[in-house]
Amino acid sequence: MLLAFAAAALATTPRADAGLFGGKAASTPTPSPSPSAIPTATPEPPEVAIPRLQAKLKANPNDEQSLTELASQFLSINRPDLSVQLTQRLLQLGDKTAQVYYLDGFAQQQLGNMQGAVAELEQASNLDPTNLGVLAQLSDLYLRVNRPSDAERIAKRAVTFNKTNPQAYITLGGVYAAEQHYDDARAQYEQAATMDPKDITPLYQIAQTYAAQNNIPMAIQSIGRALTVDPSNVQALVFKADQYAHQHDDVHAAAAYDDAVVAATTEDQKVAILTRKAAYYDAQKKTSQAEGVFQQMIAQYPKNANAHIAYGDYYAESKQMDKAQQEWQAALAIDKDNAQALLRLGQTALQAGKMTDAITYLKHATDVAPDAQSFALLGQAYSFVHNYEGSKDACSKSFQIERSPQMLGCIAGADYELKNYKEAAQIADVLDHAARGFLDQNPQLLFIAGKSYQNTNQKAKAVSAYKRLLPMMKKGTKDYNQIEQTISELSKPDSKPPTKTKKS
């Protein structure tokens, strides 16, 4: 069966500069210790700490301290799928402390299981009701699941029990800002700024509130306060440049981006800022200026893989795929294990129907940086060459990282082709229960569901699936008539299973 229904959800190409400076930074599993400490990752780099902890657990699989530390390390490298296995193991061992519930809740949130995350963070909060880190995370989570009153209640509790900690006021300010109570938010941020004059975070947040209200002059004025405290703060400089860009002020925007480049301490930061500057010109339809920035970037940082990836993305957006691939290949020449270049080349090969190349690139990408999108695309590529074992394995790994109905559908399709009808039918049941409407949006999956139910002698479910499928088919066609006949035969009492129909 065709599995290309997953392609639409995977068709976008991530930008090299995404998340470095724009928007809200992702939370990290390191809340402030108060009054009972939540463990944070060790000072060791993950590549050192993870093998050491894994060795300890090999010797003693029930070492709770090592399980906790390793769970935190996996979160630090964005592998919540591995972290949650450890936190669940800790809970099974009876280690039901605030820190374990916190880590498990954070991992569940990263995996998209928001209700599970809420339950775990609430457990952590019940066990440690004054811990600022737990309260801040739970407050943020309540906002994400559209429970603003609960978020405000928890944030106020954070202030009540942490009156001398400016982060508590920042947390409450964040809730007010999310509720668009901007004056209240700014009052909390001002309180935090007064308590810690050297921290620009509350001043930056004040600027963000003005930007949210589209009051650009006040946003620029407020970020100026932050830059008075820390003149070389890269994030603040980029924010300032973005505000001028919002006003279409080329002169001041370009100067601010250039100031941010000078302040940046790494090549990757500098490349990300120049990419942002080029994107501004591109959005203004000033193609020559955009290309000039990219050419300047490549000339200054010829050995930086991210520079070539960003330039390749620019070409891809303008449908110049040959030039895009040249840049991504240049990135691989610098770093043969660059996951972003491998992903882009794999996706491009998949879209061009070059399945062997796609599998090669995507398999390499998943080896060096396991990622839900890369596994999903790999599963799709395998399905096109009828390697359904490979497709099932890749889609299963994608589902473990990011539990999406598309990947369950991919697994069901592979199971159907492998004649694992029982498992395909079970997946159809799960999709109908947990992702209502999904099967009805994917007729090929409804067909798989019907055939799987039919082959496992679940006649009523098969008839239901086929009846839902009929309105999506052209009436009077051979396939339509065949499904109608199958429904009729399955609906007869005590009927023998009908002769197997050919695949539609």
Residue pairs with C-beta under 8 A, 6 or more apart in sequence:
1 413
1 416
1 417
1 444
1 447
1 448
1 503
2 383
2 444
3 379
3 380
3 383
3 384
3 391
3 409
3 410
3 413
3 414
4 380
5 406
5 409
5 442
5 444
5 445
6 376
6 379
6 380
6 406
6 407
6 409
6 410
7 380
9 404
9 406
10 347
10 373
10 376
10 377
10 380
11 347
11 351
13 313
13 316
13 344
13 347
14 340
14 343
15 275
15 310
15 313
16 271
16 272
16 275
16 306
16 309
16 310
16 313
16 340
17 271
17 272
17 273
17 275
17 276
17 279
17 310
19 25
19 26
20 268
20 269
20 272
21 234
21 235
21 238
21 239
21 272
21 273
21 276
22 238
22 242
22 276
27 106
27 137
27 140
28 75
28 76
29 40
29 41
29 72
29 75
29 76
29 102
29 103
29 106
30 38
30 40
30 41
30 133
31 38
31 102
31 131
31 132
31 133
31 134
31 136
31 137
32 131
32 132
32 133
32 165
32 167
33 131
33 133
34 130
34 131
34 132
34 133
34 162
34 165
35 128
35 130
35 131
36 98
36 128
36 131
37 99
38 98
38 99
38 102
38 128
38 131
38 133
38 134
39 68
39 69
39 72
39 99
40 72
41 49
41 69
41 72
41 73
41 75
41 76
42 49
42 69
42 73
44 52
46 73
46 76
46 77
49 69
49 73
50 70
50 73
50 74
50 77
53 66
53 69
53 70
53 73
54 70
56 63
56 66
57 63
57 66
57 67
57 70
60 66
62 93
64 90
64 93
64 95
67 86
67 89
67 90
67 93
67 95
68 86
68 90
68 95
68 99
68 100
68 103
70 86
71 83
71 84
71 86
71 87
71 90
71 103
71 104
71 107
72 83
72 103
74 80
74 82
74 83
74 86
75 83
75 103
75 106
75 107
75 110
78 110
79 370
80 106
80 107
80 108
80 109
80 110
80 111
80 401
81 107
81 111
81 400
81 401
83 103
83 106
83 107
84 104
84 107
84 108
84 111
87 100
87 103
87 104
87 107
88 104
90 100
90 104
91 100
91 101
91 104
96 123
96 127
97 127
98 123
98 124
98 125
98 127
98 128
98 131
98 134
99 124
101 120
101 121
101 123
101 124
101 127
102 120
102 121
102 124
102 133
102 134
102 137
104 120
105 116
105 117
105 118
105 119
105 120
105 121
105 123
105 124
105 137
105 141
106 117
106 121
106 137
108 114
108 116
108 117
108 120
109 117
109 141
109 144
111 401
111 402
111 403
112 402
112 403
112 404
113 403
114 141
114 144
114 145
115 145
117 141
118 138
118 141
118 142
118 145
121 134
121 137
121 138
121 141
122 138
124 131
124 134
124 138
125 131
125 134
125 135
125 138
125 154
128 134
129 157
129 161
130 157
130 161
130 162
132 158
132 161
132 162
132 165
132 167
132 168
132 171
135 154
135 155
135 157
135 158
135 168
135 171
136 155
136 158
136 167
136 168
136 171
138 154
139 151
139 152
139 154
139 155
139 158
139 171
139 174
139 175
140 151
140 171
140 174
142 148
142 150
142 151
142 154
143 151
143 174
143 175
143 178
148 175
148 178
148 179
151 175
151 178
152 172
152 175
152 176
152 179
155 168
155 171
155 172
155 174
155 175
156 172
158 168
158 171
158 172
159 168
159 169
159 171
159 172
161 168
162 168
164 195
166 191
166 192
166 193
166 195
166 196
166 199
166 202
167 192
169 188
169 189
169 191
169 192
169 195
169 202
170 188
170 189
170 192
170 201
170 202
170 205
172 188
173 184
173 185
173 186
173 187
173 188
173 189
173 192
173 202
173 205
174 185
174 205
176 182
176 184
176 185
176 188
177 185
177 205
177 208
177 209
177 212
180 212
182 209
182 210
182 212
182 213
185 205
185 209
186 206
186 209
189 202
189 203
189 205
189 206
189 209
190 202
190 206
192 199
192 201
192 202
193 199
193 202
193 203
193 206
196 202
197 229
198 229
199 229
200 226
200 227
200 229
200 230
200 233
200 236
203 222
203 223
203 225
203 226
203 229
204 223
204 226
204 235
204 236
204 239
206 222
206 225
207 219
207 220
207 222
207 223
207 225
207 226
207 236
207 239
208 219
208 239
210 216
210 218
210 219
210 222
211 219
211 239
211 243
211 246
216 243
216 246
216 247
219 239
219 243
220 240
220 243
220 244
223 236
223 239
223 240
223 243
224 240
226 233
226 236
227 233
227 236
227 237
227 240
230 236
232 263
233 263
234 260
234 263
234 264
234 265
234 269
234 273
237 256
237 259
237 260
237 263
238 256
238 257
238 260
238 273
238 276
240 256
241 253
241 256
241 257
241 259
241 260
241 276
241 277
242 253
242 276
244 252
244 253
244 256
245 253
245 280
247 253
248 284
250 284
253 277
253 280
254 277
257 273
257 274
257 276
257 277
257 280
258 277
260 273
261 270
261 273
261 274
264 270
264 273
267 301
267 304
268 304
268 306
270 300
270 301
271 297
271 301
271 304
271 306
271 307
271 310
272 306
272 310
274 293
274 294
274 296
274 297
274 307
275 294
275 297
275 310
277 293
278 290
278 291
278 293
278 294
278 297
278 310
278 314
279 290
281 287
281 289
281 290
281 293
282 290
282 314
282 317
290 314
291 314
294 310
294 311
294 314
297 307
297 310
297 311
298 307
298 308
298 311
301 307
303 334
304 334
305 331
305 332
305 334
305 335
305 338
305 340
305 341
306 331
306 340
308 327
308 328
308 330
308 331
308 334
308 341
309 327
309 328
309 331
309 338
309 340
309 341
309 344
311 327
312 323
312 324
312 325
312 326
312 327
312 328
312 331
312 341
312 344
313 324
313 344
314 324
315 321
315 323
315 324
315 327
316 324
316 344
316 348
321 348
324 344
324 348
325 345
325 348
328 341
328 344
328 345
328 348
329 341
329 345
331 338
331 340
331 341
332 338
332 341
332 342
332 345
335 341
337 364
337 368
339 365
339 368
339 369
339 371
339 374
342 361
342 362
342 364
342 365
342 368
342 374
343 361
343 362
343 365
343 371
343 373
343 374
343 377
345 357
345 361
346 357
346 358
346 359
346 360
346 361
346 362
346 365
346 374
346 377
346 378
346 381
347 358
347 362
347 377
349 355
349 357
349 358
349 361
350 358
350 362
350 377
350 380
350 381
355 381
355 384
355 385
356 385
358 377
358 381
359 378
359 381
359 382
359 385
362 374
362 377
362 378
362 381
363 378
365 371
365 374
365 378
366 374
366 375
366 378
366 394
366 397
370 397
370 401
371 401
372 398
372 401
372 402
372 404
372 407
373 398
375 394
375 395
375 397
375 398
375 401
376 394
376 395
376 398
376 404
376 406
376 407
376 410
378 390
378 394
379 390
379 391
379 392
379 393
379 394
379 395
379 398
379 407
379 410
379 414
380 391
380 410
382 388
382 390
382 391
382 394
383 391
383 410
383 413
383 414
386 417
388 413
388 414
388 417
388 418
389 414
389 418
391 410
391 413
391 414
392 410
392 411
392 414
392 415
392 418
395 407
395 410
395 411
395 414
396 407
396 411
398 404
398 407
398 410
399 407
399 408
399 411
405 431
405 434
405 435
405 438
408 427
408 430
408 431
408 435
409 427
409 431
409 438
409 442
409 445
411 423
411 427
412 423
412 424
412 427
412 428
412 431
412 445
412 448
412 449
412 452
413 424
413 444
413 445
413 448
415 421
415 423
415 424
415 427
415 452
416 424
416 448
416 451
416 452
421 451
421 452
421 455
421 456
422 452
422 456
424 448
424 449
424 452
425 449
425 452
425 453
425 455
425 456
425 458
425 461
428 439
428 445
428 448
428 449
428 452
428 453
428 461
428 465
431 438
431 439
431 445
432 439
438 445
439 445
439 446
439 449
439 465
439 468
440 446
440 468
443 469
443 472
443 473
446 465
446 466
446 468
446 469
446 472
447 465
447 469
447 504
449 461
449 465
450 462
450 465
450 466
450 469
450 483
450 486
451 462
453 459
453 461
453 462
453 465
454 462
454 486
454 490
454 497
457 497
459 490
459 491
462 486
462 490
463 487
463 490
463 491
466 483
466 486
466 487
466 490
467 487
469 483
470 480
470 483
470 484
470 487
473 479
473 480
473 483
474 480
479 504
482 501
482 502
482 504
483 504
485 498
486 498
486 501
489 495
489 498
490 498
